[in-house]
């Protein structure tokens, strides 16, 4: 019995390190809060706070006009959130209380090349821990490009040592469901390999191109969470409870 109680105490102690306030690892996961970023001299676009945006075209190279924060990009069925009210209002009304992110596949073209855009956030990682990334994504029928949700595991030097990814198109991005942009919730889970120092939560547009057919070409995302899954501590407690019941 003493060994069982010790096991339970150790498990509870480990779980105490990660409380409810630590369960959701991303800052501004709902993408409501934004800031003005100067794309070219004199031209600004709103981008989500605490997130990094990297964009490039396959021929002309880096650029940052491939995505922006927009008030219309995260309608229901995505969660209705109001963190955007904490920010100063934009003079032209861009931003708003419940925002999302709009990827612009039409910024890719034959002259400058296909457009790829990554939106990501890095958090400290623990080897052996399982992480689940969830987020909403939707697309209009004429969006032309790839879409991906991914967790990357990186070492202390920033090198990629592992990843788990979900092809959103294969997972049903274009399947009609009666919601604006056919918005759906997607999830990907990965286990941090040995050497993990950083966990990167990423959503991407891949090889986007302007659709010659025209029409609606938006690819939109909103409301992300990155959660460490119950691991050794939870297993210890479950085992301890089972053993205690058998002995009692």
Buried (B, 14 or more C-beta within 10 A) or exposed (E): EEEBEEBBEBBEEBBEEBEEEEEEBBEBBBBBBBBBBEBEEEEBBBBBBEBEBBBBBEEEEEBBBBBBBBBBBBBEBBEEBEBBEEBEEBEEEBBBBBBBBBBBBBBBBEEBBBBBBBBBBBBEBBBEBBBBBBBBBBBBEBBBBBBBBBBBBBBEEEEEBBBBBBEBBEBEBEEEEEBBBBBBEBEBBBBBBEBBBBBBBBBBBBBBBBBEEEEEBBBBBBBBBBBBEBBEBEEBBEBBBEBBEEEE
